Amino acid sequence: MMDRGYIYRPASARRTARPFVPPTTQDSMVEPVARIRPVGPADEKLVRFMVGKAEMEPIALANRRLYSNPLVLGLWVGLSGVFVQYMNWWPKPEHSILGYLAPVPAFGTLSIAFMFAIDWLNRWGFEDRTAHVLRRPDLVDPPAYYSRSPSSGFWILEYGEKFVGMIALDASRDAVADDEVTPGSLKRDGAGQVKMSKGTAKVATIRHFYVEEHYRRAGMQDDLLEHALRHAFTSDTKLEGVRAQDSSLRGYISAALRKHGFELERKAEAVGALRWGTSIRTLTRSRWADSQKQ
C-alpha cells in the first residue's frame, strides 16, 4: 500500500522517507537558454538605459586609475601633512596607543575631498559624451533605424529572462555620421513615422557594444561581435568593412576587437581629467573572410 504523495518504503524506513516529486514537475524544470535576438519596439526603455549605462561605466575605472596616480598620491600625502601640522594632530604617545591615530582624521578628510574632486573633473567629459550619444537619431526608433540596410542590426543577448549584453551595427548611408537630433531635423510621414533613407554604406559602424560585467569572463562579448560581423558581411556584398571605437577604459571590448582582427586606423578624441585616449579600429571584409577559413 502506498501513502499518497510519497514513495512506498518499508515501515522501518518511513521516518526518513522523502516527498515524491511528480514527473511532470521535474520535466517542467528547464534550464535557461541564451539567445541573441533583434531589438523590438518594447525594448526602447531598456536600450536607452543600457546605452547610458555603457557610456558612463568607464568613469569608474578612470576615477580608480586617478586615485592611484603617483602625482595625486603625493599631493594627498603632502596636503594631509600640512593639515596635520596646522591642527597639531601629530601622534601623541602619552595618550596610549590611541594617540598614534591622531593624524588619521586629516588623511581621511583629505581623501574624501580628493575623491570628490577627481569624480567632478572626470564626470564632465563622460556626461557630455553620454548626452550626445543618447541624442543621436539611431535611438529615436532603433528597430526602424537599424532596418535601413540589410547589413545593419541591433541585437540583445539574453540568458533566460536576464539581459546580458547588446551590440548595434549601423551599415546605413549615415554610418559615419555623428550628429545629434535637433528640433525639425527629422522628417515624419503621415502616420507619424520617421522618414529614413535606405541603402548600404561601404563601411559600417558599431555604435553600441556592451556586456554586463559578470558575463564578460565567459566571453559573451565575443559571441555578440561574431554574430554582428557575420550578419553584416553576409547580408550585403557592398559592405567592405566595419569600424569601431576602442578605449583603454573598456578593456573587454578592446580585447574582443583585437581578437576578431580589427586594426588601428587612427587616434580619436580624449576624455577625462587625464585625457584618456580613444581610437578607431577597422576590420576589412577580406580580413574577416580569412579569419572564417581558419
C-alpha positions in Angstrom: 0.0 0.0 0.0 1.4 3.5 -0.9 0.9 6.6 1.2 -0.4 9.4 -1.0 2.4 11.8 -2.1 5.3 9.6 -1.0 7.3 6.7 -2.5 6.5 3.5 -0.7 9.1 2.3 1.8 9.2 -0.4 4.5 7.8 0.6 7.8 11.2 0.8 9.4 12.3 3.4 6.8 9.2 5.6 6.7 10.6 8.1 9.1 13.3 9.2 6.6 11.1 8.9 3.5 11.3 11.9 1.2 8.3 13.5 -0.6 7.6 12.1 -4.0 8.1 14.6 -6.8 5.7 14.0 -9.8 7.5 13.5 -13.1 5.5 16.4 -14.6 7.2 18.8 -12.2 10.6 17.6 -13.0 10.0 17.8 -16.7 8.9 21.4 -16.3 12.3 22.5 -14.8 14.0 23.7 -17.9 17.5 25.3 -17.9 17.6 29.0 -19.1 18.6 29.3 -22.7 21.0 32.0 -24.1 19.8 33.7 -27.2 20.6 36.7 -29.4 17.5 38.5 -30.7 16.8 41.7 -32.6 15.7 44.8 -30.7 11.9 45.4 -30.8 9.7 48.4 -30.1 9.1 47.1 -26.5 12.9 47.4 -25.8 13.1 51.2 -26.2 13.5 52.0 -22.5 15.9 49.1 -21.8 18.0 50.1 -24.8 18.3 53.8 -23.8 19.1 52.8 -20.2 21.8 50.3 -21.2 23.3 52.8 -23.7 23.5 55.4 -21.0 25.0 52.9 -18.5 27.6 51.7 -21.1 28.7 55.3 -21.8 29.1 56.2 -18.1 30.7 53.0 -16.9 34.3 54.0 -17.9 34.2 56.9 -15.4 34.5 54.4 -12.5 37.8 53.0 -14.0 39.0 56.4 -14.8 38.5 57.5 -11.2 40.3 54.4 -9.8 43.3 55.0 -12.0 43.5 58.6 -11.0 43.2 57.6 -7.3 46.4 55.5 -7.7 48.3 58.1 -9.8 51.7 58.9 -8.1 51.2 62.6 -8.5 47.8 62.5 -6.9 49.0 60.3 -4.0 52.0 62.6 -3.4 49.7 65.6 -3.4 47.3 63.9 -1.0 50.1 62.9 1.5 51.7 66.4 1.3 48.4 68.3 1.9 47.5 65.9 4.7 50.8 66.6 6.3 50.2 70.3 6.1 46.7 69.8 7.6 48.2 67.7 10.5 50.7 70.4 11.2 48.1 73.2 11.2 45.8 71.3 13.5 48.7 69.9 15.6 47.4 66.4 15.1 50.8 64.7 15.3 51.0 61.3 17.1 50.9 61.7 20.9 52.4 58.6 22.6 51.5 59.9 26.1 47.8 59.1 25.2 48.5 55.4 24.9 48.3 53.6 21.6 45.3 55.6 20.5 47.5 58.7 20.5 49.2 57.4 17.4 45.9 57.6 15.5 45.7 61.4 15.8 46.7 62.1 12.2 44.1 59.7 10.7 41.2 62.3 10.6 43.4 64.6 8.5 44.2 62.0 5.9 40.6 60.7 5.9 39.2 64.2 5.4 41.6 65.0 2.5 40.9 61.6 0.9 37.2 62.4 0.7 37.9 65.8 -0.8 40.3 64.3 -3.4 37.7 61.6 -4.4 35.0 64.2 -4.9 37.4 66.4 -6.9 38.5 63.6 -9.1 35.0 62.5 -9.9 34.0 66.0 -10.6 36.9 66.6 -13.0 36.3 63.3 -14.9 32.5 63.5 -15.0 32.1 66.4 -17.3 33.6 64.7 -20.4 31.7 61.5 -19.8 28.4 63.1 -19.2 28.7 65.3 -22.3 29.5 62.2 -24.4 26.6 60.2 -22.9 24.2 63.0 -23.6 25.4 63.3 -27.2 25.1 59.5 -27.8 21.5 59.5 -26.4 20.5 62.3 -28.7 21.7 60.6 -31.9 19.0 59.6 -34.4 19.6 55.9 -34.1 17.9 55.9 -30.7 14.8 57.7 -31.8 13.4 54.5 -33.2 16.0 51.8 -33.1 14.1 49.0 -34.9 13.3 51.4 -37.8 16.8 52.9 -38.0 18.6 49.6 -38.0 16.3 48.2 -40.7 17.6 50.7 -43.3 20.3 48.3 -44.6 20.2 44.5 -44.7 23.7 44.6 -43.0 22.5 46.7 -40.1 21.2 45.3 -36.9 20.7 46.0 -33.2 20.7 42.8 -31.1 20.3 41.9 -27.4 21.9 38.9 -25.8 19.7 37.3 -23.1 20.1 34.4 -20.7 16.6 33.3 -19.9 14.9 36.5 -19.0 18.2 38.2 -17.9 19.8 40.9 -20.0 23.4 40.0 -20.8 24.6 42.5 -23.4 23.9 44.3 -26.7 25.5 45.3 -29.9 24.4 47.7 -32.6 25.9 47.8 -36.1 25.0 50.6 -38.4 25.6 49.9 -42.1 23.2 52.6 -43.5 24.4 55.5 -45.5 24.6 57.5 -42.3 27.0 55.0 -40.7 29.8 57.5 -40.2 27.5 60.4 -39.2 27.7 61.5 -35.5 25.1 64.3 -35.5 22.5 64.9 -32.8 18.8 65.1 -33.3 17.6 68.7 -33.3 14.1 70.1 -33.4 12.9 69.8 -37.0 15.8 67.7 -38.2 13.7 64.5 -38.5 11.0 64.3 -41.2 7.9 62.2 -40.5 5.3 60.7 -42.8 1.5 61.0 -42.4 1.4 58.2 -39.9 4.0 60.0 -37.7 6.8 57.6 -38.5 10.3 59.0 -39.0 11.4 59.0 -42.7 14.8 57.4 -43.2 16.6 56.7 -46.4 17.7 53.2 -47.2 20.9 51.8 -48.6 24.2 50.3 -47.5 27.5 52.1 -46.9 30.9 50.8 -47.8 32.0 50.9 -44.1 29.7 50.2 -41.2 30.0 51.5 -37.6 29.5 49.6 -34.4 27.6 52.3 -32.5 26.8 50.4 -29.2 28.6 47.5 -27.7 28.1 46.5 -24.0 28.1 43.3 -21.9 27.2 43.2 -18.2 30.3 42.8 -16.0 29.7 39.4 -14.5 29.2 37.8 -18.0 32.5 39.2 -19.5 34.7 36.4 -18.2 32.6 33.9 -20.1 33.3 35.8 -23.4 29.8 36.9 -24.2 31.2 39.9 -26.0 32.9 37.6 -28.5 29.6 35.9 -29.2 27.9 39.2 -29.8 30.6 40.6 -32.0 30.9 37.4 -34.1 27.1 37.4 -34.6 27.1 41.0 -35.7 30.0 40.7 -38.1 28.7 37.5 -39.7 25.3 39.2 -40.3 26.9 42.4 -41.7 29.3 40.8 -44.2 26.9 38.0 -45.4 23.8 40.2 -45.9 25.2 42.7 -48.4 28.3 42.4 -50.6 28.5 46.2 -50.9 29.9 46.3 -47.3 33.7 46.5 -47.4 34.5 47.0 -43.7 33.4 47.6 -40.2 34.7 50.3 -37.8 34.5 50.5 -34.0 35.7 52.9 -31.3 38.3 51.4 -28.9 39.3 52.7 -25.5 41.7 51.6 -22.8 38.9 52.2 -20.3 36.9 49.4 -21.9 39.3 46.5 -21.8 36.9 43.7 -22.6 35.7 45.5 -25.8 39.3 46.3 -26.8 40.3 42.6 -26.4 37.3 41.4 -28.4 38.1 43.8 -31.3 41.7 42.7 -31.5 40.7 39.1 -31.3 38.5 39.5 -34.3 41.1 41.2 -36.4 40.3 44.9 -36.0 43.3 47.0 -36.8 44.1 50.6 -35.7 43.0 53.2 -38.2 43.6 56.5 -36.3 43.5 58.1 -32.9 40.2 59.8 -31.8 39.0 62.1 -29.1 40.3 62.1 -25.5 38.1 62.3 -22.4 38.5 62.7 -18.6 40.9 64.6 -16.4 44.0 62.7 -17.7 42.6 62.8 -21.3 42.2 59.1 -21.8 42.7 58.4 -25.4 40.3 56.6 -27.8 40.9 55.2 -31.2 39.1 53.9 -34.3 39.7 50.3 -35.4 38.6 48.8 -38.7 38.0 45.3 -39.9 38.0 44.7 -43.7 35.9 42.1 -45.5 39.0 40.3 -46.8 40.5 40.1 -43.3 37.2 38.8 -41.9 36.9 36.2 -44.7 40.4 35.0 -44.0 39.5 34.5 -40.3 36.5 32.4 -41.2 38.7 29.9 -43.1 40.9 29.2 -40.1 
